[in-house]
């Protein structure tokens, strides 16, 4: 396989931030993208070059239509944490991929996954989906990201960061985290789709190095050219805020990751993998401060002064 040969890629999750980043990079590199969505045309994100099909992951026929005529697939599950639904989605995807003769399917687990079982649906439903896909026999590569830098460019973080120099996030300050951008995810996904000899592999992808909260704040300070301090956000408070936007069920699913990290049960879960994934996938992650310097942070300023 070569990235020079155009692929026809079924992208599950293309209307979300993660799948959307992958779809954009694929289109930039002149690969053909097919996406499945329940959103009406007026409510879809701009993805030049992507072909959208209306449909639902829960309907096998819709998923088969998505995979028709494709050669490869990239899958990110929606923010759904019910065991039965996730298993059904994964089985529908696996069957459609096998029927289409998919050359390789890359599954983005949304998160790192602890080695042993937990009571956290965000981990266990993704572990289940991985198992279903792998057990089906479809040629599979799994990528497990840590936490996204793009989470920090948000209405929750932007104003306090820009106005007060406070970087608040629901991870303990001592947790070493290989922060990754959505663009970094897309680059890892493209490599996982195209590089030879990866079938059956699982990669803990991430940024170039793992940072504590203080080190992350220092990188932001360099990128912004101002003082920044890290502040641990209570996962329960984070969950309450998220519930207002996504609803309590989804918020509980997402926040479960942060409650787990706050427990200290696996403090290195989000850390780097000693360069394994960057070497095998031939990645060169940009430093955090470089990502910071490229973002239009001024959009979050609440200070009307033109000097800001």
C-alpha positions in Angstrom: 0.0 0.0 0.0 1.2 3.5 -0.7 -0.2 6.9 0.2 0.5 7.9 -3.5 -2.2 5.5 -4.6 -5.7 7.1 -4.1 -7.8 5.3 -1.6 -11.6 5.2 -1.4 -12.2 5.6 2.4 -15.3 5.0 4.4 -15.0 7.4 7.3 -17.3 6.7 10.3 -17.5 9.8 12.5 -16.7 12.4 9.8 -19.1 14.9 11.2 -17.3 14.9 14.5 -14.0 16.7 15.4 -11.8 13.6 15.2 -13.3 11.9 12.1 -13.6 15.3 10.5 -9.9 16.0 10.9 -9.1 12.7 9.3 -11.6 13.2 6.5 -10.1 16.6 5.7 -6.5 15.3 5.6 -7.6 12.4 3.3 -9.3 14.9 1.0 -6.2 17.1 1.0 -4.2 14.2 -0.1 -6.6 13.5 -2.9 -8.2 10.4 -1.4 -12.0 9.9 -1.9 -14.1 10.0 1.3 -17.5 8.6 1.9 -19.3 9.5 5.2 -22.4 8.4 6.9 -24.5 10.9 8.9 -27.8 11.4 10.5 -27.5 15.2 10.1 -29.5 17.1 7.5 -27.4 18.6 4.7 -27.7 22.1 6.2 -26.2 20.9 9.5 -23.1 19.1 8.2 -19.6 20.5 8.6 -17.8 21.7 5.5 -15.8 18.7 4.2 -14.7 19.5 0.6 -14.4 16.4 -1.4 -16.5 14.2 0.9 -19.6 12.3 -0.2 -22.2 12.1 2.4 -24.8 9.4 2.8 -27.8 9.7 5.1 -28.0 6.9 7.5 -27.5 5.3 10.9 -24.8 3.0 12.3 -27.5 1.0 13.9 -28.9 -0.1 10.5 -26.8 -2.7 8.7 -28.1 -1.7 5.2 -27.0 1.9 5.8 -23.5 0.8 6.9 -23.2 -1.5 3.9 -24.1 1.4 1.6 -21.3 3.5 3.2 -18.7 0.8 2.5 -19.8 0.0 -1.1 -17.0 0.7 -3.5 -14.5 1.7 -0.8 -11.0 0.2 -0.3 -10.2 1.4 3.2 -12.0 2.6 6.4 -11.4 4.8 9.3 -13.8 4.5 12.3 -14.4 6.7 15.3 -17.4 5.7 17.4 -19.9 8.4 18.3 -20.2 9.5 22.0 -22.3 6.5 22.8 -21.4 4.3 25.8 -24.2 1.7 26.0 -22.7 -1.8 25.6 -25.4 -3.2 23.3 -25.4 -0.2 21.0 -21.6 0.0 20.6 -21.4 -3.8 20.0 -24.2 -3.5 17.3 -22.4 -0.6 15.6 -19.1 -2.6 15.6 -20.7 -5.7 14.2 -22.4 -3.7 11.5 -19.1 -2.1 10.6 -17.2 -5.4 10.6 -19.8 -7.1 8.4 -19.9 -4.2 5.9 -16.1 -4.1 5.8 -15.8 -7.8 5.1 -18.5 -7.7 2.4 -16.7 -4.7 0.7 -13.3 -6.4 0.8 -11.8 -3.6 2.9 -8.0 -3.7 2.5 -7.5 -2.1 6.0 -9.7 -0.6 8.7 -8.2 1.8 11.2 -10.2 2.0 14.4 -9.7 5.1 16.6 -10.6 4.0 20.1 -11.2 7.7 21.2 -9.0 7.1 24.3 -6.2 5.1 25.7 -7.5 1.8 27.3 -6.1 0.3 30.6 -4.6 -3.1 30.4 -7.1 -4.7 32.8 -10.9 -4.4 33.0 -12.4 -1.4 34.7 -15.9 -0.2 35.5 -15.5 2.8 33.0 -17.9 2.6 30.0 -15.7 4.9 27.9 -12.9 2.3 28.2 -14.9 -0.9 28.2 -17.2 -0.2 25.2 -14.1 0.7 23.1 -12.3 -2.4 24.3 -15.4 -4.4 23.2 -15.6 -2.6 19.8 -11.9 -3.4 19.2 -12.5 -7.1 20.1 -15.5 -7.3 17.7 -13.6 -5.8 14.8 -10.5 -7.9 15.5 -12.5 -11.1 15.9 -14.3 -10.5 12.6 -11.1 -11.0 10.6 -11.2 -7.6 8.9 -7.6 -6.3 8.4 -7.3 -4.0 11.4 -5.0 -1.4 12.9 -6.0 0.3 16.2 -4.9 3.7 17.3 -5.5 4.8 20.9 -5.1 8.6 21.4 -4.5 10.3 24.8 -6.1 13.7 25.3 -6.6 16.3 22.6 -5.0 19.8 22.7 -8.1 20.9 20.7 -10.1 20.3 23.9 -8.3 23.3 25.3 -9.4 25.6 22.5 -12.9 25.8 23.7 -15.5 28.1 25.5 -14.6 26.3 28.7 -10.9 27.0 28.6 -10.3 29.9 26.1 -11.6 32.9 28.1 -9.8 32.0 31.4 -6.6 31.2 29.5 -6.7 34.4 27.4 -7.9 36.8 30.1 -6.3 35.3 33.2 -3.6 33.0 32.1 -5.3 30.0 33.8 -5.2 26.6 32.0 -7.8 24.5 33.7 -8.4 20.8 32.9 -9.8 17.8 34.8 -6.5 15.9 34.9 -4.2 15.8 38.0 -1.2 18.2 37.5 1.1 15.2 38.1 -0.4 13.2 35.2 2.1 12.9 32.4 0.0 13.2 29.2 1.2 13.0 25.5 -1.2 15.7 24.4 -2.2 15.3 20.7 -3.9 17.6 18.2 -6.7 16.5 15.9 -4.3 17.1 13.1 -1.9 14.8 14.8 -4.6 12.2 15.0 -5.3 12.6 11.3 -1.6 12.2 10.4 -1.4 9.0 12.5 -4.6 7.7 10.9 -3.2 8.3 7.4 0.0 6.5 8.3 -2.0 3.6 9.8 -4.1 3.3 6.7 -1.2 3.3 4.2 2.0 1.9 5.8 3.0 -1.7 5.1 3.0 -4.5 7.7 0.8 -3.0 10.3 -2.2 -5.4 10.3 -3.1 -6.5 13.8 -1.1 -3.8 15.5 -2.3 -1.4 18.2 -0.6 2.0 18.8 -0.8 4.3 21.7 -0.4 7.5 19.6 0.4 10.9 21.1 2.5 14.0 21.0 6.3 14.0 21.0 6.6 13.8 24.8 4.4 13.5 27.8 3.9 16.7 29.9 2.7 17.3 33.5 0.2 20.1 34.1 3.0 22.5 34.9 5.0 21.5 31.8 1.8 21.9 29.7 1.3 25.4 31.1 4.9 26.3 30.4 4.5 25.2 26.8 1.4 27.4 26.5 3.3 30.3 28.0 5.9 30.0 25.4 3.3 29.7 22.6 1.2 32.7 23.9 4.1 34.8 25.1 2.5 35.3 28.5 2.5 33.7 32.0 0.2 30.6 32.3 -0.5 28.4 35.2 -2.2 25.0 35.3 -5.2 24.4 37.5 -6.7 21.0 38.2 -10.4 21.0 37.5 -12.7 18.8 39.6 -13.9 16.0 37.3 -17.4 16.3 38.9 -17.6 20.0 38.0 -16.3 19.2 34.5 -19.1 16.6 34.1 -21.8 19.0 35.3 -20.7 21.6 32.7 -20.5 19.0 30.0 -24.0 17.7 30.9 -25.5 21.1 30.0 -24.1 20.7 26.5 -24.3 17.0 25.8 -26.8 15.7 28.3 -26.1 13.7 31.4 -25.6 10.3 29.9 -23.0 11.4 27.3 -21.3 13.6 29.9 -21.0 10.8 32.3 -19.5 8.6 29.6 -16.8 11.2 28.7 -16.2 12.3 32.3 -15.6 8.7 33.4 -12.2 8.9 31.8 -11.3 11.8 34.0 -12.7 10.3 37.2 -10.6 7.3 36.5 -7.4 9.4 36.0 -8.2 11.3 39.2 -8.3 8.1 41.1 -4.6 7.4 40.3 -5.3 3.8 39.3 -3.2 4.1 36.1 -1.2 7.4 36.3 0.8 6.6 33.1 -2.2 5.7 30.9 -2.1 9.0 28.9 1.8 9.1 28.7 3.9 8.6 25.6 4.9 5.1 24.4 8.6 5.7 24.3 8.5 6.7 20.7 7.2 3.4 19.3 4.2 4.8 17.4 6.1 7.9 16.1 8.9 5.6 14.8 6.7 2.9 13.2 4.2 5.3 11.7 7.0 7.7 10.7 5.4 10.7 12.5 7.0 13.9 13.6 4.6 15.6 16.1 4.9 19.3 16.4 5.8 20.7 19.9 2.8 21.8 21.9 4.0 25.5 21.8 3.9 25.4 18.0 0.3 24.2 18.1 -0.6 26.9 20.6 1.0 29.7 18.6 -1.1 28.7 15.5 -4.5 29.0 17.3 -6.6 32.3 17.1 -6.9 32.6 20.9 -8.2 36.2 20.7 -11.6 34.9 19.8 -12.1 33.9 23.5 -11.1 37.2 24.9 -13.8 39.0 27.0 -11.7 42.2 27.1 -13.1 44.7 24.7 -9.8 46.6 24.6 -8.4 46.8 21.1 -4.9 46.1 22.5 -6.1 42.5 23.1 
